[in-house]
Amino acid sequence: MRDPILSISGLSKVYKGGTRALDKVDLDIREGEIFALLGPNGAGKTTLIGAVCGLVRPTGGTISAFGHDLGRNWRAARSRIGLVPQELSTDMFETVYRAVSYSRGLFGHAPDKGFIEDVLRSLSLWEKKDSQIRELSGGMKRRVLIAKALAHEPDLLFLDEPTAGVDVELRKDMWQQIAALRERGTTIILTTHYIEEAEEMADRVGIIRKGQILMVDEKAAMMERLGRTEAIITLAQPLSVVPESLSPYPVELRADGTELCYRGGDGSGKGREEIANLTKALVHAGIDFRGIDIHDSSLEDIFVGLVSETEAA
């Protein structure tokens, strides 16, 4: 296996007043992957990105990108890193074309009109190239931020809440743009409040809370290991206790005995197989039911569960 494109070890950040934004974070990012970093507000996502991009000075730990220690040779690696910030911070009176071209020159790249045109066309911005940024919609302004980040042809791209404040249709369009970037070989790290983005795009997922990484894993493996299946079976007649014949199943009575709730299995489909056997056991025991509602854990369910567990601990 190749060395990680980005390696973070023991990274900490403590602000004046004692606020600990990052607490000994360890994280490796693989070349060519889409990595989603999930966490509630204030978890440390933006601080982590800022530390890698040179916007935040860490209190401790090391960051290595492309084999360069960023603490010693920041410039050598920074030119290969792109950042799409969360905030729309750009010159609103500049035209789209000039703003994107300026970003390319800022990192020492020679002018390349053809490349800038390709970037703008790929983001559906070419027709707006002569418009001032202030004249654009919120979604278009966010596309300009992506274009500026891509202008110097980065190998590693950070997207901090890339679809915040845009409508669902535009969000899905931007998912396609992000997938296309990965197809061109760009490694992507994104933070998001929209967990469906991570489900849609990410190869791996990391969960951060209070500056600590709770878990990092392949998306499919995380869902298989932590996923659960829930079924609510509406009974034709209420029960006072769970019959002995149903004791092998993880079930309990709810709603004054009118509902039988199953929670079990994992993300591999085991739960649904067990529910099928449970319904057979109900029929065999002569227990009639009127309906069954089955729900498999989503990545959001897993995320909420992990964060809730750490808050309660």
Phi, psi and omega in degrees: 000137180290156176299150178296148178288333178220131180229122181244130184225122176059031187287127180228150174215118176241121180275164176303136184100349175098359179294122181262103183276327177228138186231087176054058182280130172244129182200131174244135179246130182274146179297131174086000182266164166254118183246125180255127178253114183253144177179154178292172176303137179080010183284338181115006184298308182292326177296320179297314178298316180300324179294319180290323185271006176081013181266342180230132178270117181294155174277328180199168179095179182229152176228126178237129178228130180056031179084001180257134172284115185292339177288337183249328185222063187295318185298323183298325182267327187299329180293346180257008182244132176248150181225127169253103186287165180289322182271146179279074183257096178203166182287105187291341182265359178274153175282160181302312184297314182293323180295317181289320178296321179297319179298324178295314181292333182300331181258017172084012179273142178292151178303142180211091184298323181295319180293316179300319178298317179300317180298313182294320178294321182295336180255015180057040181247355187299321180291344181255013189299330182262004179276144171290144185300327181296341182275352186273160174288168180300319179295320178293322177299321179293326176294325177297321178299320178294317179300317179298321180290332182271349189299329182260020173054059182288152174269338181231124185237126175261132177238105182264104184052060189294336183245018179298129175081008177251157184285169186298319181297314180292325179300315180293325176297320180289329173303318179296321178296319180294318177298323179294324177298317179296323178298331179276000175102003180282132173276133188234131172241123180234144169252148183201149170269342181269097187294337177296336175297316179295319178297323184286320195242327194286145170275317177231158182229137172241141178243126183238141177211132180051041176077007181240139175281117180278325185194144171225129180197165170301140183303313182295319181294321179297316181291326179290321184283322186253352182291154178221160174243136177238138177226134174250115181257117179275118185274147177290326177228139181293151176247148177270331178217160175285123181301149181301328182293343180260005183299332178292349186252145179282079184234157175212156179273143177222173175052054178057035175083006181269350179231140174250119184255126176252132171224119180181199180072200176210192182280005184268356183102358180301322182299317181294324176296319181291325177296320177300317178292326178296317180295325176295320179294324177297314179298317181297327181275359179076024180262113183275145177223153187259341181188162179217131180241119185248136180224125175265144179302138170262172175300327178295319177301317181295315180300310181298320179296316180296314182296319180296320179298317182288330177291325182282338184289000000 
